[in-house]
Amino acid sequence: MLKEGEKGQATLVYIKEDPAKWKSFDKILLKPVQVWRGEESNAKDMDKEDAELLGRYLWSKLNEELQKDYQMVDKPGPGVLVFEMAITETGKSMPILDLATNLYPGALVLSQGKRLALGTNSFVGEASVEAKGTDAQDGTLMFAAVDRRGGGEISHEKSI
């Protein structure tokens, strides 16, 4: 089902080939971003409040981008794509700062300055995310993606 993503996409992707169904979506129900902290996860030692903050931050960035093209809703209904995302692994550094480095331009400028001076980015770490989108009416899986990137590689402009 999942296949290797093309340049600019997630590492593994599935996109349902159904142009008519895709055209029917004009609204998105964005579920809260989860941070999985199970026993087998590198994120298991992350403080609960940090995990919640990270999830809320990523949700707000996703919401900010998606609302440019879609009406954001809080209930399922006709024309609604349900979007779910989870951070499934984190590296050994500070994940909230990793995310800020890669999503917030001011932090990126600071990170690039550090890289020029010291040879490494600020807050470098890794993160793995999984995402899926389903039709709110019938539950059809429309897309799925799995991605793992290092601190200097993560970008909110990557497409599914």
Beta strands, then each sheet from edge to edge (+ up, - down):
strand 1: 3-4
strand 2: 12-15
strand 3: 27-30
strand 4: 34-35
strand 5: 71-72
strand 6: 80-90
strand 7: 126-135
strand 8: 141-150
sheet 1: 1+ 2- 8+ 7- 6+ 3+ 5+
sheet 2: 1+ 2- 8+ 7- 6+ 4+
end
